[in-house]
Amino acid sequence: MPRLFTGLEIPAEIGQTLSNLRGGLPGARWIDPEDYHVTLRFIGDIDGVAANEIASLLFRVNRKPFEVALQGLSSFGGRKPRAVVASVVPSRPLIELQAELERLMQRIGLDPQGRKFTPHVTLARLRDASNQDVADYLSVRGYFPTTVFTASRFVLFSSRASTGGGPYVVEDSYALSA
């Protein structure tokens, strides 16, 4: 039973730039650069029939390529930080693509996504990292020049059940070319 999600791939050169921000944070488990992505819709553990239905349904998405801008680092988790992320500027085309994917997944009977869409690229998952450690890390490494790439497709990823996900496999890709 595959665990699926849709997302945008991060170009290798941007992944390399982001990977240079690794290190210097106690309790961080750094994500491999080849697994960097922007999750659009987590789907979850799906049987083969549903996975095929989802893969076919995604071909209906008809959108134009758009620019994606990464801008600075932040953390998720508030007082108990659980991740360090590169923030993605929530542009209109990105928000509209994510909303369309959400509608399609609900149309086939999946529950609505539980939280508000906050586009990001996870760089590290945190275990027992203190607020102070994260604040210190972000004060040193948190700024980097805005980096932009063009999203010309989105993909259906699968992952094996593991702590923190990955490695991720592209099961199918969907061109943005309306």
Contacts in CASP RR format, 6 or more apart in sequence:
PFRMAT RR
TARGET T0000
AUTHOR 0000-0000-0000
METHOD contacts of the structure
MODEL  1
MPRLFTGLEIPAEIGQTLSNLRGGLPGARWIDPEDYHVTLRFIGDIDGVA
ANEIASLLFRVNRKPFEVALQGLSSFGGRKPRAVVASVVPSRPLIELQAE
LERLMQRIGLDPQGRKFTPHVTLARLRDASNQDVADYLSVRGYFPTTVFT
ASRFVLFSSRASTGGGPYVVEDSYALSA
1 45 0 8 1.000
1 46 0 8 1.000
1 47 0 8 1.000
1 48 0 8 1.000
2 45 0 8 1.000
2 46 0 8 1.000
2 48 0 8 1.000
2 51 0 8 1.000
2 158 0 8 1.000
2 171 0 8 1.000
3 43 0 8 1.000
3 44 0 8 1.000
3 45 0 8 1.000
3 46 0 8 1.000
3 158 0 8 1.000
3 159 0 8 1.000
3 160 0 8 1.000
3 161 0 8 1.000
4 43 0 8 1.000
4 44 0 8 1.000
4 46 0 8 1.000
4 51 0 8 1.000
4 54 0 8 1.000
4 156 0 8 1.000
4 157 0 8 1.000
4 158 0 8 1.000
4 171 0 8 1.000
5 39 0 8 1.000
5 40 0 8 1.000
5 41 0 8 1.000
5 42 0 8 1.000
5 43 0 8 1.000
5 44 0 8 1.000
5 156 0 8 1.000
5 157 0 8 1.000
5 159 0 8 1.000
6 39 0 8 1.000
6 40 0 8 1.000
6 41 0 8 1.000
6 43 0 8 1.000
6 58 0 8 1.000
6 101 0 8 1.000
6 154 0 8 1.000
6 155 0 8 1.000
6 156 0 8 1.000
6 157 0 8 1.000
7 37 0 8 1.000
7 38 0 8 1.000
7 39 0 8 1.000
7 40 0 8 1.000
7 41 0 8 1.000
7 154 0 8 1.000
7 155 0 8 1.000
7 157 0 8 1.000
8 37 0 8 1.000
8 38 0 8 1.000
8 40 0 8 1.000
8 68 0 8 1.000
8 151 0 8 1.000
8 154 0 8 1.000
8 155 0 8 1.000
9 37 0 8 1.000
9 153 0 8 1.000
9 155 0 8 1.000
9 170 0 8 1.000
10 18 0 8 1.000
10 33 0 8 1.000
10 36 0 8 1.000
10 37 0 8 1.000
10 38 0 8 1.000
10 121 0 8 1.000
10 149 0 8 1.000
11 149 0 8 1.000
12 33 0 8 1.000
12 34 0 8 1.000
14 36 0 8 1.000
14 70 0 8 1.000
14 147 0 8 1.000
14 149 0 8 1.000
15 33 0 8 1.000
15 36 0 8 1.000
16 33 0 8 1.000
17 144 0 8 1.000
17 147 0 8 1.000
18 33 0 8 1.000
18 36 0 8 1.000
18 70 0 8 1.000
18 86 0 8 1.000
18 121 0 8 1.000
18 123 0 8 1.000
19 33 0 8 1.000
21 73 0 8 1.000
21 123 0 8 1.000
21 141 0 8 1.000
21 142 0 8 1.000
21 144 0 8 1.000
22 30 0 8 1.000
22 123 0 8 1.000
22 124 0 8 1.000
23 30 0 8 1.000
24 137 0 8 1.000
25 84 0 8 1.000
25 124 0 8 1.000
25 126 0 8 1.000
25 129 0 8 1.000
25 133 0 8 1.000
25 134 0 8 1.000
25 137 0 8 1.000
26 128 0 8 1.000
26 129 0 8 1.000
26 130 0 8 1.000
26 133 0 8 1.000
27 126 0 8 1.000
27 127 0 8 1.000
27 128 0 8 1.000
27 129 0 8 1.000
27 133 0 8 1.000
28 84 0 8 1.000
28 124 0 8 1.000
28 125 0 8 1.000
28 126 0 8 1.000
28 129 0 8 1.000
29 124 0 8 1.000
29 125 0 8 1.000
29 126 0 8 1.000
29 127 0 8 1.000
29 164 0 8 1.000
30 123 0 8 1.000
30 124 0 8 1.000
31 122 0 8 1.000
31 123 0 8 1.000
31 124 0 8 1.000
31 125 0 8 1.000
32 166 0 8 1.000
32 167 0 8 1.000
34 167 0 8 1.000
35 165 0 8 1.000
35 166 0 8 1.000
35 167 0 8 1.000
35 168 0 8 1.000
36 121 0 8 1.000
36 122 0 8 1.000
36 123 0 8 1.000
37 121 0 8 1.000
37 157 0 8 1.000
37 168 0 8 1.000
38 68 0 8 1.000
38 88 0 8 1.000
38 94 0 8 1.000
38 119 0 8 1.000
38 120 0 8 1.000
38 121 0 8 1.000
40 97 0 8 1.000
40 98 0 8 1.000
40 101 0 8 1.000
40 154 0 8 1.000
41 98 0 8 1.000
41 101 0 8 1.000
41 102 0 8 1.000
41 105 0 8 1.000
41 113 0 8 1.000
42 113 0 8 1.000
43 54 0 8 1.000
43 105 0 8 1.000
43 110 0 8 1.000
45 161 0 8 1.000
46 54 0 8 1.000
50 108 0 8 1.000
51 171 0 8 1.000
53 108 0 8 1.000
54 105 0 8 1.000
54 108 0 8 1.000
54 156 0 8 1.000
55 156 0 8 1.000
55 171 0 8 1.000
55 172 0 8 1.000
57 104 0 8 1.000
57 107 0 8 1.000
57 108 0 8 1.000
58 101 0 8 1.000
58 104 0 8 1.000
58 154 0 8 1.000
58 156 0 8 1.000
58 172 0 8 1.000
58 174 0 8 1.000
59 174 0 8 1.000
60 104 0 8 1.000
61 97 0 8 1.000
61 100 0 8 1.000
61 101 0 8 1.000
61 104 0 8 1.000
61 154 0 8 1.000
61 174 0 8 1.000
62 178 0 8 1.000
63 93 0 8 1.000
63 96 0 8 1.000
63 97 0 8 1.000
63 100 0 8 1.000
63 176 0 8 1.000
63 178 0 8 1.000
64 93 0 8 1.000
64 176 0 8 1.000
64 177 0 8 1.000
64 178 0 8 1.000
65 150 0 8 1.000
65 151 0 8 1.000
65 152 0 8 1.000
65 176 0 8 1.000
65 177 0 8 1.000
66 91 0 8 1.000
66 93 0 8 1.000
66 94 0 8 1.000
66 97 0 8 1.000
66 150 0 8 1.000
66 151 0 8 1.000
66 176 0 8 1.000
67 91 0 8 1.000
67 148 0 8 1.000
67 149 0 8 1.000
67 150 0 8 1.000
67 151 0 8 1.000
68 88 0 8 1.000
68 89 0 8 1.000
68 91 0 8 1.000
68 94 0 8 1.000
68 148 0 8 1.000
68 149 0 8 1.000
68 150 0 8 1.000
68 151 0 8 1.000
69 88 0 8 1.000
69 89 0 8 1.000
69 91 0 8 1.000
69 146 0 8 1.000
69 147 0 8 1.000
69 148 0 8 1.000
70 86 0 8 1.000
70 87 0 8 1.000
70 88 0 8 1.000
70 89 0 8 1.000
70 121 0 8 1.000
70 146 0 8 1.000
70 147 0 8 1.000
70 148 0 8 1.000
71 87 0 8 1.000
71 88 0 8 1.000
71 89 0 8 1.000
71 146 0 8 1.000
71 147 0 8 1.000
72 86 0 8 1.000
72 87 0 8 1.000
72 142 0 8 1.000
72 143 0 8 1.000
72 144 0 8 1.000
72 146 0 8 1.000
73 84 0 8 1.000
73 85 0 8 1.000
73 86 0 8 1.000
73 87 0 8 1.000
73 123 0 8 1.000
73 138 0 8 1.000
73 141 0 8 1.000
73 142 0 8 1.000
73 143 0 8 1.000
73 144 0 8 1.000
74 84 0 8 1.000
74 85 0 8 1.000
74 87 0 8 1.000
74 120 0 8 1.000
74 138 0 8 1.000
74 142 0 8 1.000
75 81 0 8 1.000
75 82 0 8 1.000
75 83 0 8 1.000
75 84 0 8 1.000
75 85 0 8 1.000
75 126 0 8 1.000
75 134 0 8 1.000
75 138 0 8 1.000
76 82 0 8 1.000
76 83 0 8 1.000
76 85 0 8 1.000
76 118 0 8 1.000
76 120 0 8 1.000
77 83 0 8 1.000
78 131 0 8 1.000
79 131 0 8 1.000
81 126 0 8 1.000
81 129 0 8 1.000
81 131 0 8 1.000
81 134 0 8 1.000
82 125 0 8 1.000
82 126 0 8 1.000
83 122 0 8 1.000
83 123 0 8 1.000
83 124 0 8 1.000
83 125 0 8 1.000
83 126 0 8 1.000
84 122 0 8 1.000
84 123 0 8 1.000
84 124 0 8 1.000
84 126 0 8 1.000
84 134 0 8 1.000
84 137 0 8 1.000
84 138 0 8 1.000
85 120 0 8 1.000
85 121 0 8 1.000
85 122 0 8 1.000
85 123 0 8 1.000
86 120 0 8 1.000
86 121 0 8 1.000
86 123 0 8 1.000
87 119 0 8 1.000
87 120 0 8 1.000
88 94 0 8 1.000
88 119 0 8 1.000
88 120 0 8 1.000
88 121 0 8 1.000
89 119 0 8 1.000
89 146 0 8 1.000
90 117 0 8 1.000
90 118 0 8 1.000
90 119 0 8 1.000
94 119 0 8 1.000
94 151 0 8 1.000
95 117 0 8 1.000
97 154 0 8 1.000
97 176 0 8 1.000
98 117 0 8 1.000
98 119 0 8 1.000
99 117 0 8 1.000
101 154 0 8 1.000
102 112 0 8 1.000
102 113 0 8 1.000
102 117 0 8 1.000
105 113 0 8 1.000
106 112 0 8 1.000
125 164 0 8 1.000
126 134 0 8 1.000
151 176 0 8 1.000
152 175 0 8 1.000
152 176 0 8 1.000
152 177 0 8 1.000
153 173 0 8 1.000
153 174 0 8 1.000
153 175 0 8 1.000
153 176 0 8 1.000
154 173 0 8 1.000
154 174 0 8 1.000
154 176 0 8 1.000
155 170 0 8 1.000
155 171 0 8 1.000
155 172 0 8 1.000
155 173 0 8 1.000
155 174 0 8 1.000
156 170 0 8 1.000
156 171 0 8 1.000
156 172 0 8 1.000
156 173 0 8 1.000
156 174 0 8 1.000
157 168 0 8 1.000
157 169 0 8 1.000
157 170 0 8 1.000
157 171 0 8 1.000
158 168 0 8 1.000
158 169 0 8 1.000
158 171 0 8 1.000
159 165 0 8 1.000
159 166 0 8 1.000
159 167 0 8 1.000
159 168 0 8 1.000
159 169 0 8 1.000
160 166 0 8 1.000
160 167 0 8 1.000
END
